[in-house]
Amino acid sequence: MRINPANIQQFLRINPDRTNAVSFVLTALVLCYLMISVSLNAESPGERMVVVRYLNFVFCGFFAFIIPHVRFPDRKRYLIQAINLSPAQLYSYSARALAPVFALFTLMLAILSFGDLQNPLADLQSKAVTFLSGWTLMTGIGIMAPVRYTTIGSVSQEWQEGTRGSGFMNTMRNVGQSPSVPTGSFPSLLTTVYIAAGGMMLVVAGAYLSGVTGNPVLEMVPGLLILAYAGIRALSIRKLFDRYFYHTNAFYAELFLNPKAVQEGREPIRHDALYWVPARWKPAAWFSLLQLDRRQPLGRLLLTGHIILWTLFYAGLGDAVISSFITLLVLGKSLMVYMLISKPFAPLLFQYRLLKPTDWIIVRFFVNLRWLPLLVISLWIVSLLSDRVDGNFILQWALIDAGISLLSAMIFTFLHEFRFKKLYA
């Protein structure tokens, strides 16, 4: 059976994932507010260009780290296989899935480049060059990353089965460096390094060309090159896209669901590690964290976020920018708890019989507090190198983090467990 191409996107949007939609919209609002704050503090096109470069560093890291986690395995792969999409339809479906991300990043770059309220029509040429320099590189890396990850399934399978890379793996084991990740993940790991490091080197190359020649237009050259190359690679896999799609999805589904692979990778959180949670709420907090880690592990994301935070301090950006970014980190990790009130994670009858709604507020509050020490340690490290951060600053943000953690736990519990009497009374 073939689905009319005009109706395919509408058909696949049936029963959308509201968790992802709500999280994306809230994150987009915070990011746009952050970009507005940065733009208002930039006094010249040169400063805007510097901020765009830093933002492109972030984009390169995002595309390098996040694509495998958000795209594979595709949640609708069985539905897609059942309706037998053609390669062109499947290609269009995959491209459209990333369209909101590209739209958001384009808006962020536009706000940074043109968001000059005092002189909106001044230096339009310089602002346009700034925008295009950032957009071409962001788009090129953003196309290249999905292409690389989509075509990696067969290579990863060969590594997992030992038909490729066995010599390298045996050498590591012989020298006592047994890998801490599943063997099949090595191609993904190498691709992550390739995308992140390669993209960042292109940002540096663009800045070097602009600085050496004194011509800001030449900063667009690396972005145009990677955009052209990524476009050619994307078009080259179009006719065989169904093969790449199913192969890569099958591999990642096996990798993420295989107990042996999980065993070789990151260990799940242990019950006795939650010594800081009172006994009444510890079991619920433990399996909540376990489910959250399986669905969306935040460790790598938050660590990347704090590295970006250190970069913002190092760049000497204003207090509004710093405050906005810390707010983004705190809100982001707190909003992830929204996943824990979805039906697969929290059947309402089961939740209500296990604990009272007020207890679930406390449980989710502790879930949100898990990453508070990371924020405190990160700001303490900054305080050793910068006079802008002191004990009061750290305490203030620790209290804000705790407050937002409690508020989000209350809101999500009211949206879920407190609905019990309304639905079943």
C-alpha positions in Angstrom: 0.0 0.0 0.0 1.2 3.5 -0.9 0.2 6.6 0.9 -0.5 9.8 -1.1 2.6 12.0 -0.7 0.3 15.0 -0.1 -1.2 13.3 3.0 1.8 11.4 4.3 3.0 14.1 6.8 -0.6 14.6 8.1 -0.9 10.8 8.5 2.4 10.5 10.4 1.4 13.4 12.8 -1.5 11.4 14.2 -1.0 11.0 18.0 2.0 13.4 18.2 4.4 13.2 21.1 3.2 16.1 23.3 6.1 15.7 25.7 8.6 16.6 23.0 6.4 19.4 21.6 5.9 21.1 25.0 9.6 20.7 25.8 10.6 22.1 22.4 8.4 25.2 22.6 9.4 26.0 26.2 13.1 25.6 25.3 12.6 27.7 22.2 11.1 30.5 24.2 14.0 30.5 26.7 16.6 30.4 23.9 15.0 33.3 22.0 14.9 35.3 25.3 18.6 34.5 25.7 19.4 35.7 22.2 17.4 38.9 22.7 19.4 39.6 25.9 22.7 38.9 24.2 21.7 41.1 21.2 20.8 44.1 23.4 24.2 43.9 25.0 26.1 43.8 21.7 27.2 47.3 20.8 28.7 46.7 17.3 28.6 44.2 14.4 32.0 42.9 15.4 30.7 41.9 18.8 27.7 40.3 17.2 30.0 38.3 14.9 32.0 37.1 17.9 28.8 35.9 19.6 27.7 34.1 16.4 31.0 32.3 16.4 30.4 31.1 19.9 26.9 30.1 19.0 28.2 28.1 16.1 30.5 26.2 18.4 27.3 25.3 20.4 25.5 24.3 17.2 28.3 22.0 16.1 28.3 20.3 19.5 24.5 20.0 19.4 24.4 18.3 16.0 27.3 16.1 16.9 25.9 14.8 20.2 22.2 14.9 19.9 21.2 13.5 16.5 21.7 9.8 17.5 19.7 10.2 20.6 16.7 12.1 19.2 16.5 10.4 15.7 17.4 6.8 16.3 15.6 4.5 16.6 12.7 6.3 15.1 9.6 5.8 17.2 7.4 5.4 14.1 9.6 3.0 12.2 7.1 0.1 12.5 4.3 2.3 11.2 6.5 3.6 8.4 7.5 0.1 7.5 3.8 -1.1 7.6 2.7 1.6 5.1 5.7 0.9 2.9 7.0 4.5 2.3 9.0 5.0 -0.9 12.6 6.3 -0.5 11.5 9.8 -1.5 8.6 9.8 1.0 10.9 8.5 3.7 13.5 11.1 2.8 11.0 13.8 3.1 9.7 12.5 6.4 13.2 12.5 7.9 14.0 15.9 6.6 10.8 17.4 8.0 11.5 16.0 11.4 14.5 18.3 11.8 12.8 21.3 10.2 11.8 22.8 13.6 15.4 22.7 14.8 16.7 24.5 11.8 13.9 27.1 12.1 14.7 27.7 15.7 18.5 28.0 15.1 17.8 30.3 12.1 15.6 32.5 14.3 18.3 32.6 17.0 21.0 33.7 14.5 18.6 36.4 13.0 17.9 37.8 16.5 21.6 38.0 17.2 22.5 39.5 13.8 19.7 42.0 13.4 18.3 42.5 16.9 19.5 46.1 17.2 16.7 48.1 18.7 18.6 51.4 18.9 19.7 51.5 15.2 17.8 48.7 13.4 18.7 50.0 9.9 22.3 50.8 10.6 25.1 48.5 9.2 22.7 46.3 7.5 25.4 44.9 5.2 27.6 43.9 8.1 24.6 42.4 9.9 23.7 40.4 6.8 27.3 39.1 6.5 27.2 38.1 10.2 23.9 36.2 9.7 24.9 34.5 6.6 28.3 33.4 8.0 26.6 31.8 10.9 23.6 30.4 9.0 25.6 28.7 6.2 27.9 26.9 8.7 25.1 25.9 11.0 23.0 24.6 8.1 26.0 22.8 6.6 26.8 21.0 9.8 23.1 20.5 10.5 22.7 18.6 7.2 26.1 16.8 7.4 25.4 15.3 10.9 22.1 13.5 10.0 23.6 12.3 6.7 26.6 10.8 8.5 24.5 9.2 11.3 21.8 7.9 8.9 24.4 6.0 6.8 26.3 4.6 9.7 24.1 1.5 10.4 26.0 -1.0 8.3 29.4 0.1 9.6 28.3 0.0 13.2 26.8 -3.5 12.7 30.1 -4.7 11.4 31.9 -3.3 14.4 29.3 -4.9 16.7 29.7 -8.3 15.0 33.5 -8.1 15.0 34.0 -8.2 11.2 35.5 -4.7 11.4 37.6 -3.0 14.0 38.5 -6.3 15.9 42.2 -5.5 15.7 41.7 -2.1 17.3 39.5 -3.5 20.1 41.9 -6.4 20.9 44.8 -4.0 21.1 42.8 -1.9 23.6 42.0 -4.9 25.7 45.6 -6.1 25.6 46.9 -2.9 27.0 44.2 -2.9 29.8 42.0 -0.3 28.3 38.8 -2.2 27.8 36.2 0.1 26.1 33.5 1.4 28.4 31.0 1.6 25.5 29.5 -1.1 23.3 31.7 -2.0 20.4 29.1 -1.0 17.8 29.0 2.5 19.3 32.6 3.3 18.2 31.6 4.5 14.7 29.0 6.8 16.3 31.7 8.0 18.7 34.1 8.8 15.9 31.4 10.6 14.0 30.6 12.7 17.0 34.2 13.8 17.2 34.4 14.3 13.5 31.3 16.5 13.4 32.1 18.5 16.6 35.8 19.0 16.0 35.4 19.5 12.2 32.7 22.1 12.6 34.5 24.0 15.3 37.7 24.1 13.1 35.6 25.6 10.3 34.4 28.3 12.7 38.0 29.1 13.5 39.0 29.0 9.9 36.3 31.5 9.0 37.4 33.8 11.8 41.1 33.5 10.6 40.2 34.3 7.0 38.3 37.4 8.1 41.0 38.6 10.4 43.9 38.0 8.0 42.3 39.6 5.0 40.3 42.2 6.8 37.3 41.2 4.7 34.4 39.9 6.8 32.7 38.4 3.7 35.4 35.7 3.5 34.2 34.3 6.8 31.3 32.8 4.8 33.7 30.6 2.8 34.0 27.7 5.2 30.3 27.7 5.7 29.5 27.7 2.0 32.0 24.9 1.4 30.5 22.6 4.1 27.0 23.5 3.0 27.8 22.6 -0.6 29.4 19.3 0.4 26.6 18.4 2.8 24.0 19.1 0.1 25.8 16.9 -2.4 26.0 14.1 0.2 22.4 14.5 1.2 21.3 14.2 -2.5 23.5 11.2 -3.1 21.7 9.0 -0.5 18.2 10.0 -1.6 17.5 7.1 -3.9 18.7 4.5 -1.4 17.4 6.3 1.7 15.1 3.5 2.7 18.0 1.1 2.9 20.0 3.4 5.1 17.0 4.3 7.3 15.9 0.8 8.1 19.5 -0.5 8.6 20.5 2.3 11.0 17.2 2.2 12.9 17.5 -1.6 13.3 21.0 -1.3 14.6 20.3 1.4 17.1 17.1 -0.4 18.3 19.2 -3.5 19.0 22.0 -1.5 20.6 19.8 0.5 22.9 17.6 -2.5 23.9 20.2 -5.2 24.1 20.9 -5.9 27.8 24.5 -6.8 27.0 25.1 -3.5 25.3 23.7 -1.7 28.3 25.8 -3.8 30.6 29.0 -2.8 28.6 27.9 0.9 28.7 26.8 3.2 31.4 25.6 1.6 34.5 22.1 2.6 35.6 21.7 4.5 38.8 21.7 2.3 41.9 19.1 2.4 44.7 21.7 2.9 47.4 23.1 5.9 45.5 20.0 7.9 46.6 21.2 8.3 50.2 20.1 11.9 50.2 16.4 11.0 49.6 14.3 10.1 52.7 13.3 6.5 52.8 9.5 7.2 52.2 10.2 8.6 48.8 13.4 6.8 47.8 11.9 3.9 45.8 9.7 6.2 43.7 12.5 8.7 43.2 14.8 5.8 42.2 12.6 4.3 39.5 11.7 7.8 38.3 15.4 8.6 37.8 15.9 5.2 36.2 13.1 5.8 33.7 14.3 9.3 33.0 17.9 8.2 32.4 16.7 5.5 30.0 14.6 7.9 28.0 16.8 11.1 28.1 20.1 10.9 29.9 21.0 14.4 30.9 24.6 14.0 32.2 26.3 14.7 28.9 23.9 17.5 28.0 24.3 19.3 31.2 28.1 18.9 31.2 28.1 20.5 27.7 25.9 23.2 29.0 28.2 24.1 31.8 31.2 24.1 29.4 29.3 26.7 27.4 28.6 28.6 30.6 32.3 28.8 31.3 32.8 30.0 27.8 30.3 32.8 28.3 32.1 33.9 31.5 35.5 33.7 29.7 34.1 35.8 26.8 33.1 38.5 29.3 29.4 38.6 28.2 27.0 40.7 30.3 25.1 39.6 33.4 21.9 39.4 31.5 23.3 36.8 29.2 24.9 34.8 32.0 21.6 34.9 34.0 19.6 33.9 30.9 21.8 30.9 30.2 21.8 29.6 33.8 18.0 30.0 33.8 18.0 27.9 30.6 20.0 25.1 32.2 17.8 25.1 35.3 14.6 25.2 33.3 15.8 22.6 30.9 16.6 19.9 33.4 13.4 20.6 35.4 11.2 20.4 32.3 12.5 16.9 31.6 10.3 15.7 34.4 7.4 16.3 32.1 8.3 12.9 30.6 7.5 11.2 33.9 3.8 12.1 33.7 3.2 10.6 30.3 1.1 7.5 30.2 3.9 4.9 29.4 5.9 6.2 32.4 3.1 6.9 34.9 -0.2 5.0 34.5 -2.6 7.1 36.6 -4.2 4.4 38.6 -0.8 2.8 39.4 0.6 6.2 40.5 -2.3 7.0 42.7 -2.2 3.7 44.5 1.5 3.8 45.0 1.7 7.3 46.6 -0.5 10.3 47.3 -0.3 13.2 44.9 1.4 15.3 47.5 4.1 12.6 47.8 4.6 12.7 44.0 5.4 16.4 44.3 8.2 15.6 46.8 9.5 12.7 44.6 9.7 14.9 41.5 11.3 17.7 43.6 14.1 15.3 44.6 14.4 14.1 40.9 15.0 17.7 39.9 17.5 18.3 42.7 19.8 15.6 41.4 21.8 18.0 39.3 21.9 20.9 41.8 25.4 19.9 43.0 26.7 20.2 39.4 25.5 23.8 39.2 27.1 24.7 42.5 30.4 23.0 41.6 30.4 24.6 38.2 29.8 28.1 39.6 32.4 27.5 42.3 35.0 26.7 39.6 34.1 29.9 37.9 34.5 31.8 41.2 38.1 30.6 41.4 38.9 32.5 38.2 36.5 35.4 38.1 35.4 38.1 40.6 32.0 38.1 39.0 31.0 35.0 41.0 31.1 34.8 44.8 29.3 32.9 47.6 26.2 35.0 47.4 25.9 34.5 43.6 26.2 30.7 44.1 23.7 30.6 46.9 21.3 32.8 44.9 21.3 30.4 42.0 21.1 27.3 44.2 17.9 28.7 45.7 16.5 29.6 42.3 17.3 26.0 41.1 15.5 24.6 44.2 12.6 26.9 43.7 12.1 26.0 40.0 12.6 22.4 40.8 9.7 22.6 43.4 7.5 24.6 41.1 7.9 22.3 38.1 7.2 19.3 40.4 4.0 20.9 41.6 2.8 21.9 38.1 3.4 18.4 36.6 1.8 16.6 39.5 -1.2 18.8 39.3 -1.4 18.0 35.6 -1.3 14.3 36.3 -2.0 12.7 39.7 -4.4 15.5 40.9 -6.6 14.6 37.9 -7.4 11.2 39.5 -10.6 12.3 41.3 -11.8 14.3 38.3 -11.4 11.3 36.0 -12.5 8.4 38.3 -14.6 9.9 41.1 
